[in-house]
Amino acid sequence: MKKRQLLFLRDVLIYTFTAFGGPQAHIAILLREFVEKRRYITEQELLELNALAQILPGPSSTQTLVGIAWKVGGLRLAIITFLIWVFPSATIMCLAAISYKMWLTHSKFAEVLRFVQPMAVGIVAYATYTFAIKFLKTNVSIVLAIGSLIATLILRNAYAFPILILLGGIISSALETQPQEDEIRVKLFANVNPKKVSYFIGILLVFAALGAVINQASPLSLPIRLFENFYRNGILIFGGGQVLVPLMFTEFVEVKHYLTNSEFLSGFALQQALPGPTFSFTSFIGSMTLGNKGFSVGGQIIGSIVAVIGINLPGFILILFIVPFWEDLKKITRIRNSLSGISAAAVGFMATALIMLTIPFGLHWEPFVIMAGTFLLLTFTKIKTPVVIVIGVVLGLIF
């Protein structure tokens, strides 16, 4: 491997252990370390890769980093970069899930959770607020957000998400686009390889069919169905990790009851205190799911692997599939305009999750105060999310 590529992997490793703060902080680090200092790509290329990641489903930070790796060294470097970026935090989240039951018996752990879990809800509230400010700028987007909120509260079904995302994109595209793009569209899709499209869709269909055919009593059934669940959600998640939380909560806690509300919030809080991709939270969900269904430690590790691969694979395929003809894609305003509707629907999902997460608080005032305090800290100070979680842990140990 060339010296430049080895240096790039070294920088990726350093980045993996220092990238706190979510996608907004991640892009700032990439700009400083990978553009200004190392000049692996230009600032314009970084901004375009980040823009592409924003309009694709999947983990935006991961897709941006993988896109940089592809430009520096092609497919092999992109795959190695992906593994370096995802493995550390996913491993920690898997170990946390495996040891969760053991820690739960300790009274101090319960005291820590008393502060940390409402703080995690406060983080969701902050994400919902920032997304709403950013994306709800027109009457159409506001109506779409309210509509998705009401629909998901009523339906409580995981399959409501793809329908609402599709409707949001179609409505905003139809209302905001002028009919003037036939020539560009023809040029773009002349470059599309039908085989790659069939692979992308085929993976979802094959595992969905396997999950339906294999007897539900079989030990193989749940891991296969889990892979299909995570792969499907990986296709649906626009907006990065903030949108991951409401989708996962609705499907795995509210609908399928694979995790409890407390388990979900504990895992989310831990992930917020770690560097690396927000999508590593799925490692905890997959491992806890199989653990709660009676699987051994080996089964929980399989659940973690299935979840991480499933949630990341669609975005990984898409970024490598689309980067070569991004110059044509970004000219299509119909695609660009559909994003406002998709983002508005996502805000509705986040608001739904926030409401659901506060229901277990009941009439107790303390968790609401902690949640509100977390929201105010993140909104009006420069304190970062990992620091907030550490504060919660310290408060739990003291009081």
N, C-alpha and C positions, 0 to 999 in steps of 0.2 A: 504494500500500500504506500502511496506517495507520502512524503514528509508533510505536505500541506494537509492531507486528509487525517493523518495521525494527530497533528496539532489541533485540527478541528474537533476530533473526538475528545481530546483532552479538555478543550474549552467547553464542549457539551457536558462532560462529567462535572466540571466546576459549576456550570450553569444549573445543572440538575439539583445540586445541593445548596444553591443560594437563591433560587427563584421562588421567593415568597410573594404572596399578595395577589395571586390570580392573573388573568389575561392582561389587564391593563398594566400591571407592574412588569409582567413578562416581556411585553413588547418594548418597554423602556430599557430593560436589561439587554435585550437583543440588539437594540439600536446602539447602545453604548459599547458592548463587548464584541459583537459580531460585525458591526458596520464601521463604527468610528475607530475602534482600536485595531481590529484584525482585517477589516476590509474583505471579508469573504464574499459579500455582495454589496451592492450600492444601497443607499437609503431609499431610492425610488423602488428598487426591487423588493426590499423589505416591506415597504408600505403596500405594494401591490399584492405580495404574498399574504399579508395580513388581511387586506381587503377581500381577497379570494377566500381565505379561511372563514371570514365573517358571513359570506353568502352561501357557504357549503354547510351541510349538517356535520356535526362531529365536534371534536375538541379543537378549538381554534388555536390555542398555544401549541399543541402537538403538531397540528397541520402546518403551522408557520415554520416551526423548527425543522420538520421533515422536508418541507419545500426548500429551505435553505440547504439542507444536506444533499438533496437531489441536484441542486444547481452546482454544488461544490464537487460532488463525486459520484453522482448517479444513484442507481437503485440500491446497490450493495451498501453504500454509505448511509443512505436513507433508512434502511432496515436496522443497521447497527445503531444509528442515532436514536431511532424510536425505542429500541430495547434499553439503551442506557438511560433515556429520559423517563421511561415508565417503570422500570424494574424496582428501583429503591423504594419509592413511596408505596407502590402496590404491595411489595413484600411486607413493609411495616403494617399496612392496613390488614393484610391477611393474618399476620401474627397477632394483631389486636383482636381480630374476630375470634381466633382460636383460643385466646386467653381471656376473653370477655367474661365467660361464666365464672372463671376462677376469681377474677377481680371483683365480680359482683357480690361475692360473699363478704368482702371487706367493708366494714362500716364507713371507713374514710373515703372509699371509692364512691359510695352513695352520696356522701356529703359534697364531694367534688362535682358529681353529676347535678346536684341541686342547683349549682351556679352555672355550670357549663352548658347544660341543655337549654335553658332559657336564652343564654347568650347565642347559641346556635340559631334559635328562632329569630333573634334580633338581627343576625347576619342575613338571614333570608329576607327579613323586612327591609333591610338596607339595600339588598340587591334588587328587590321588587321596586323600591322607590327610585333607584338610579336608572333602572331599565325604563320605568314609566316616564321619567323626565326626558330620557334620551329618545324614546321611540313614539310616545303618544303626543304628536304635534299637530295632528289634524282630527277633524270630527270623525272621519272614517276609521282612523286607527283607534280612537277612544271607544267607538261603538263596537269594533271588533274585539277589543280587550274585554269590555264588559260582557259581550256575548260569550266569549270563551270561558270567562269566569263563571257565569250562570250555568252554561252547558255542562262544564266539568263538575260543578257542585251538584247538579241534578243527576247526571248520568253515572258518575262514579265508575267509569269503565275505561280501561287502558286504550281501547280502540277508538275512543272519542278524540284522542290527541291527533292521530294522523288525519282524521276527517276535518278537524278544526284548522289544523295547519294548512291543509290543502285549500280549504275554503277561504282562509285569510289571504293566502297568496293569490288565489284567482280573483278575489274581489278587488284587492288593492291594485293588481296588475291591470284589470279591466278598467278601473276608474281613473288610473293615473297615466296610462300609456296611449300615445298616439299611434295609429296604424301606419307605420312607415318603415318596417324592418325586414321585409321579406328577403331582400338580397343578402343582408348580413346573416340571417338565420340559415339560409341555404349554404353560405360559405362555411359557417361554423360546423354544421352537421355533416358537411362533406368530409370533415376531418375525423369524425367519430368512428371508432372501430366497433362494429356491432358485437363482436365476440366479447370485448371488455364489458360492454353493457350487460350482455347475457350472463357473464360471470357474476357481476355485481348483484343482479336480481336473483340469479339462480341459487346463490348461497342462502339467501333468506328463504326461498321457496323449499329448498331441499331440507333444511333443518326444521322448518315449520311442518312439513309433511312427516318427517321422522318423529317429531314430537307427538303428532297426532296418531301415527300408526303404532308406535311402540306402546305396549301395555303400561298404564300408569303405575302399576305395581312394580314394574321392572326397575332395578337400580340405575339403569341407563337413561330412563325416561326423564327424570328431573334435570340432570346436567344438560341434556340435549334441548329440553324446553327452555332452560335458562339461557343457553347460547342464543336461541331464536329470540327470546325476550330482549336480551341486551343488544343483539345485532339490529333488531327492529328499532329499538330506541336510539341506537347510534345513527340510524338513517333520519330520525325525526328531530334530533336535538339541534336546533339553530340557536346560536347565541352563546355556546360554550357551557361551562360548568354551572353557571347560575340557573340555567334552564334544566339542567340535569336533575336538580333536587326535586322540583315538583313532579316531574315525570316518574322518577324512581319512587317517591313517597306514595303517589297515587296508586301505582301498579303493585308495588311490593309490600306496602303496609296496608293501605286502605282496601284494595281489591283482593289481593291474593293472600294477605296475612302471613307472608314469609318472615317478616320481622315485626317486632313491636315498635311502637312510637319511641320508646326510650332507647332501644338498640339503634334505631335509625339516627336519632339525634346525637347519640354518643359517637357513632362512627363519623358523622358529618363534622362534629366539633374537632375530633382528632385530625381529620384531613385538613381542616382549615389552619391547623397549627404546623403543618408540614410544608416543606418546599415541594415543587414539582406540580404535575397536572392535577386539576380538580377531579378529573375522571378516574383517578386512582381510588376514589371513594367506592367505585363499583367492586373493587377487590374485597372490601369489607362486606358489602351486600351479598355477593356471591358466596363467600365463605360462611357468613352467618346463616344464610338460607339453608345450605346443606347441613350445617351444624344443627340447626333447629329441626331439621327433618331426620335426625338420627344418624347422620353420616359420621365416620371417624375423622381424625385429623387429616388423613390422606384425602378423604372425600372433600373436606373443607378447602384444602389446597387446590384440588381440582376445580371446585366452585370458584375460587379466586381467579384461577387461570382462564376459565371459561368466560367469566364476567369481563375481565380486562381485555381479552382478545375480541370478544363479541362487541363490546361498546366501541372499541377503537378501530376495528377493521374497516367499517364503511368509510369513515373519514380518511383513513390511511389510503385506501384504494382510490377514493375520489380525488385527493390532492395530487397523487401521482398521475392519475388519469387525465386531469383537467389542466394542470400546469402547462403542458406543451402547447395548448391552444387557448390560453388565458387571454391573449391579446385580442382574439376574436370574441370570446365570451363576454368580456367586460363592455363591449360596445352594444350589447343587446339590452335596451332599456326596459323591455318587458320583464326580463329576469330580474334586473335591478329593482324595478318598482314592486315586484312581488314581495320583496324583503320586508317592506314596511308592514304589510298585512301579516306575514309570518311572525315578525317581531311583536306585533300587537297581540296576536294570539298567545305568544309566549309569556307576555306580561300578565295576561289573564290566568295562565297556568300557575305562574308564580304567586299571584294573589290567592288563588285557590289553596295552594300548598300552605301559605301563611295562615289562612283561616283554619285549615285542618290541624296544623301544628299547635295552634293556641287552644284548641278545644280541650285537650287533656289538662290544661291549667285550671279548668273549672272556675270557681269563684275565689281562688286564692290570689291575693294581691301581689305576693312577693315575686313570682315568675314574670308577671306583667311589668313590674318595676325594673327587674333585671333586663328583660327584653328591650324595654324603652331606653334604658340607660345605654345598652349596647348600640342601639340604633343612633342615639344622639352622639355617642363617642365617634362612631364611624362617619357620621354626617358632618359634624362640626369641628372635628380635630383631625390631625394627621396621623393618629395612631392606627397602625395596620392591624388587619384581622388576626394574624398569629399572636400578636401582643395581647389582644383582647382575650383570646382563649387562655393564654398563660395567666392573665389577671384572674380569670374565673377559677383556674386550678388553685392558685395561691389563696384566694378567698375561701375556697372549699376546705383547704388544709388548715386555715387559721380559725375559721368560725365553726 
